[in-house]
Amino acid sequence: MRRILLAGAAVAAAISSRAAASDQGWSDASRVGEVVLVGTALGLPSVQGDWNGTLQAGGSVGAAWLVTEGLKRTFPETRPDGSDRRSFPSGHTSLSFAAAATMQNRYGWRVGLPATVLAAFVGYARVRADRHHWYDVVAGAAIGEASGFLITRRHDRDVRVLPWGDTHGGGIAMGFAF
């Protein structure tokens, strides 16, 4: 897990060495970081057969995307480079922080800390690429953190929570291993 995140950070850092010369390099580095984070948040639980974790990661990233897109349409703001009016909030940052918060909440700080550092790099790179204002990135980070922590639960192999429902009602069944 950590190796994947560290490899992604290394690739993003390598791209950012080129980034010093151009805004496009920073943009590419932020895109790599975002893809690594979202891919790891979705792929890690899938590889482990943790389908509940995959569903939660998808929900966290999906919720962050929906909120971000809604705000972009509600509050159109011109990007620093003047390319369009979709600056607020930063989508790359919100998805990156949603993925990082999901991994932090699901697997703990050993996975969450490197993921959060990489997400912070994504936000920094979006500002350096002249695609976002600093407050676009802060708003995106807040959206991502909120969705990751509100939707994701700690992975515990000894506890199973299963929602159920039928035409007469519904509830939650819990199973514990001792």
N, C-alpha and C positions, 0 to 999 in steps of 0.2 A: 504494500500500500504506500508506505512512505517512499519507497524507491521510485514508484511511478510519479509521485508528486515531485520528488527531487529531480527526476529526469526531465519532467515538464518545466520545472523552474530553470534547469540548466539550458534547455532549448530556448526558453523565453529570454534568458540572460544573453545567450549567444546571439539571438536575433537583435536584442537591444543594443549590442555593441555596434551593430550597423545602424541602429536607431539614432545614435548620437548625430548621424549625418543627415537624417531625414525624418519627417513626420510619418512617412509610410512605414519605416522600420519600427517605430513605436507602435503603430497601428497593428502591424503584423505580429509583434511580440504580445500585444494584449489579446489578439485573437487566438494565438497558440495557448496562452495561459488559460483562457476561458474554455477552450475545447478540452484541454487536459483535465481541468477541474470538473466540468460537467460529465465528461466521459468516465472519469474515475468514480464520481458519485453514483452514476448509474450502473457502471460496469462492475465495481467491487462487490456489491451485494449479489448481483446476478451470478458472478463466478462462484460465490460461496453458496449459492442456492438459497439465499435469503430474499425470497420474492417480496416479502413484506417491506424489507429495506429498499428494494428496487422501486416499489410502488411509492414509498414515502419520499425517496429522492426525486422521482418523477413529479410527484405532487408539489414538492418544495420548489423545484426549478420551474415547473409550470405556473404555479401561483406567482412567483416572482416575475415571470414573463408577462402574465396577464395584467398585474398591477402596473408594471413598467409601461406596457403598451397603452393602457388606459390613461396614465398620466401624460404620456407623450402626446396623445390626441387631445387631452383636455387642456394642457398647458403648453402649446407649441412655443418653443424657444429656439432662436437661431443659434447654431453651433458657432464656436469661436472661429472656425475657418470659413463660415458663411455658406457652407454647402447646402444646408437645408434647415428646417425648423423642427428637428427631432432630437434636440440636445438633452432635454430634461425628462426623466432621469437617465443615467447611463445604463443601458441594457447589458452591455458586457460586464459591467461591475455588479449589477444586481444578480445576474445568473451565476457569476463567479462566487459571490458571497453566499448565495443560496446553496450552492454545491459545497462550499467550505463549511458552512454552518451545519449542513446535513451530516457531513462526515464527522465533524466535531461532536455533534449530539449523538450520533449513532455509535461511533467507535472510540471516542475519547480524544484527549488532547494530543496524544502522540501522532495521530493522523490529522487532527483538526488544526494544530498549530502550523505545520508546513502548508496546509491547504489555505489557511487564512493569510499567511505571508504571501503566497502566490496570488491570492485574490486581491490583496492590497497592491501588489505589483501591477495587476491588470488595471486597477483604478488609476494608479500613478501614470501608467503608460497611456491611458486614454486622455489624460490632461496633457501629457507631453506631446501626444500626436495632434494636439490642437483640435480634438473632436468633442471635448467636453470642458465645461467650467468645473472648478473644484467642487462646487455645491451639487452639480449633477452627479458626481462620483459619490459624494457623501450620502445623497438621497438613495442612489442605487445600492450602496453598501447597507444602508438601514433596511431597505426593502428585502434584500437578499438574506440578511441576518434574521429578520423577523420571520420570513417564510420558512427558512431552514429550521429555526428553533420551535416554531409553532406546529409544524407538520411532522417533524421527525422525532422518533422516540429511541431511547437507548436500546441497543441490541442485547438481548438477554436470552440465551438458549434454554434457560430453565423455566421461563415463563412464556406461555402462549396466550394471546388474547384473540378471540375469534368472535366477530360480530355475526349475528344470525337474525333472520326475520322470516315470517310467513304471513298468511292472510289474517292471523289472529293477534299479531304483535311482533315484538323483536326484543333483542337484548344482546348481552355480551357474555360469552362463556370464557372462563379462564381455566387454564391448566398449569399446574406447578409440578416440577420434578424435584424430588428430595434426595 
